[in-house]
């Protein structure tokens, strides 16, 4: 790597937008330092909102009116395979650069920054070819009750009486999983004609050291 007082050959002070390298709209930069020596490793330009908007609009145009939007799934998988091959070819240099920047052991960097990106692209490229893009299933009659198209707070709910417990009621009526001694457990009597439960606390003895769900059942032999 060539280093001078001001620049290195790893400087990235322009953005690749819409098929060409362009100057940033702002002037802010970030300088990366080598973890072992503290020497400048490279300088990167920081994008402004205008730079990001330009990149997003260019990507949208490429999808809507460019060739990428008209490619088939097989053609996209082939592009991803070529991308993976390019990353694999420079995996050693990428791993060494990441280790120099953040001090990561070279073994970890080789696995996570060198091999993993290319492997993930290859995996997704194969999934594109293996998974059908469209699946048509016959409709299932009687899956939902009549009138189940009513919505309540973004959830699909059937018509009729429903039970709603407020947070404080759920906490008050929640039984302990491990009783510490004799206690009176609440029994909830719910009126399904009302939205809110009518809680009636009825004393119900529980044996010491017995889970409430097993109260009244014969104990297991030791």
C-alpha positions in Angstrom: 0.0 0.0 0.0 1.3 3.4 -0.9 1.0 6.0 1.9 1.7 9.7 1.9 1.0 12.4 4.5 -2.4 13.1 3.0 -3.6 10.1 0.9 -3.3 6.4 0.6 -4.2 4.1 -2.3 -7.2 2.9 -0.3 -9.0 6.3 -0.4 -12.6 6.2 -1.5 -13.6 9.8 -1.9 -16.2 9.4 -4.7 -19.4 7.5 -5.1 -20.4 5.0 -7.9 -23.9 6.2 -8.8 -25.8 5.5 -12.1 -22.9 3.7 -13.7 -20.2 6.3 -13.1 -18.0 7.7 -10.3 -19.3 11.0 -9.1 -18.1 13.6 -6.6 -19.9 13.7 -3.3 -22.3 16.6 -2.6 -20.8 17.2 0.9 -17.2 17.5 2.2 -17.3 15.3 5.3 -14.9 12.2 5.3 -14.0 9.4 7.7 -10.4 8.3 8.1 -9.7 4.6 9.0 -6.6 3.8 10.9 -4.6 0.6 11.0 -5.3 -1.2 14.3 -1.7 -2.3 14.9 0.2 1.0 14.1 -2.4 3.8 14.2 -1.2 4.8 10.7 -3.8 6.1 8.2 -5.3 3.2 6.3 -7.8 5.0 4.0 -10.2 7.8 3.8 -13.9 7.5 2.8 -16.3 10.2 1.8 -19.5 10.4 3.9 -22.7 10.6 1.9 -25.3 13.4 2.4 -29.0 13.1 2.0 -28.7 14.3 -1.6 -26.1 11.6 -2.4 -28.4 8.9 -1.0 -31.4 10.2 -2.9 -29.4 10.2 -6.1 -28.3 6.6 -5.6 -31.8 5.4 -4.7 -33.4 7.1 -7.7 -30.7 5.6 -10.0 -31.4 2.1 -8.6 -35.2 2.6 -9.1 -34.6 3.7 -12.8 -32.4 0.6 -13.4 -35.2 -1.6 -12.1 -38.1 0.1 -13.8 -36.6 1.0 -17.2 -33.2 -0.6 -17.3 -32.1 -4.1 -18.4 -32.1 -5.6 -14.8 -35.9 -5.3 -14.5 -36.3 -7.4 -17.6 -33.9 -10.2 -16.7 -35.2 -13.7 -15.9 -34.5 -15.5 -12.6 -31.9 -17.7 -14.3 -30.1 -14.6 -15.7 -30.1 -13.0 -12.3 -28.7 -16.2 -10.7 -25.9 -16.1 -13.3 -25.0 -12.5 -12.4 -24.9 -13.5 -8.7 -22.6 -16.4 -9.5 -20.2 -14.0 -11.3 -20.4 -11.6 -8.4 -19.5 -14.4 -6.0 -16.6 -15.5 -8.2 -15.2 -11.9 -8.2 -15.5 -11.7 -4.4 -13.8 -15.1 -4.0 -10.9 -14.0 -6.2 -10.1 -11.1 -3.9 -11.0 -12.9 -0.6 -7.4 -13.0 0.7 -6.9 -9.2 0.1 -10.3 -8.4 1.7 -9.5 -10.6 4.8 -6.1 -8.9 5.3 -7.6 -5.4 4.9 -10.3 -6.1 7.5 -7.8 -7.5 9.9 -5.6 -4.4 9.5 -8.5 -2.1 10.1 -10.1 -3.6 13.2 -7.5 -6.0 14.5 -9.5 -9.2 13.9 -7.5 -12.4 13.9 -6.7 -13.4 10.3 -8.4 -16.8 10.7 -11.7 -15.2 11.6 -11.4 -12.6 8.9 -10.7 -15.2 6.3 -13.8 -17.1 7.3 -16.3 -14.3 7.8 -15.0 -11.6 5.4 -13.3 -13.6 2.8 -15.2 -16.8 2.3 -18.7 -16.1 3.7 -19.8 -13.3 1.3 -19.1 -15.3 -1.8 -20.6 -18.4 -0.2 -23.9 -16.6 0.6 -24.2 -15.2 -2.9 -23.7 -18.7 -4.4 -26.3 -20.1 -2.0 -28.9 -17.5 -2.9 -28.2 -17.9 -6.6 -29.0 -21.6 -6.3 -32.1 -20.9 -4.3 -33.4 -18.7 -7.1 -33.2 -21.6 -9.5 -34.5 -24.2 -7.0 -37.5 -22.4 -5.5 -40.5 -21.8 -7.8 -41.3 -18.1 -8.3 -45.1 -18.8 -8.1 -47.2 -21.4 -6.3 -50.9 -21.8 -7.0 -52.9 -23.6 -4.3 -56.6 -24.5 -4.4 -58.8 -22.5 -2.1 -59.8 -24.2 1.1 -63.6 -23.9 1.8 -64.8 -23.5 5.4 -61.4 -22.3 6.6 -62.9 -19.3 8.3 -66.3 -18.8 10.1 -68.9 -16.7 8.4 -68.2 -13.0 8.8 -64.6 -13.5 9.6 -63.6 -10.6 7.5 -64.1 -8.3 10.4 -60.8 -6.8 11.7 -60.0 -5.6 15.2 -56.7 -3.8 15.8 -55.1 -5.4 12.7 -56.1 -8.9 13.6 -58.6 -11.1 11.8 -61.3 -12.0 14.4 -64.5 -14.0 13.9 -67.7 -12.3 15.0 -69.4 -13.0 18.3 -68.3 -12.6 21.9 -64.6 -12.1 22.6 -62.5 -12.0 25.8 -60.2 -9.2 26.4 -58.0 -9.0 29.5 -56.3 -5.8 30.5 -52.6 -5.9 31.5 -53.3 -5.3 35.1 -56.0 -8.1 35.1 -53.6 -10.6 33.5 -51.0 -9.9 36.1 -53.5 -10.1 39.0 -55.1 -13.4 37.8 -51.9 -15.1 36.8 -51.2 -18.0 39.1 -47.7 -18.6 40.5 -45.8 -21.5 39.0 -44.3 -22.5 42.3 -46.6 -21.9 45.3 -44.6 -21.1 48.5 -47.3 -22.2 50.8 -51.1 -22.5 51.4 -52.8 -19.8 49.3 -56.1 -18.9 47.8 -56.0 -19.1 44.0 -58.4 -16.9 42.0 -60.9 -18.5 39.8 -62.0 -16.3 36.9 -65.6 -16.5 35.8 -65.9 -14.8 32.4 -69.1 -13.5 30.9 -68.6 -13.9 27.1 -71.3 -11.4 26.4 -69.1 -8.7 27.7 -65.8 -7.5 26.4 -64.3 -7.3 29.9 -64.2 -10.3 32.2 -66.2 -10.3 35.4 -63.6 -11.8 37.8 -65.0 -13.6 40.9 -62.4 -14.7 43.3 -63.5 -18.0 44.8 -61.3 -19.5 47.5 -59.7 -22.7 46.3 -57.2 -24.4 48.6 -54.0 -25.7 47.1 -51.7 -28.2 48.6 -48.3 -27.0 49.8 -45.6 -27.5 47.2 -48.1 -28.5 44.5 -48.4 -26.8 41.1 -51.9 -25.2 40.8 -52.5 -27.2 37.6 -52.0 -30.5 39.6 -54.1 -29.4 42.6 -56.5 -32.2 43.6 -54.8 -34.9 41.6 -53.3 -37.9 43.3 -49.6 -37.4 44.0 -47.1 -39.6 42.2 -45.4 -42.3 44.2 -41.8 -41.3 45.2 
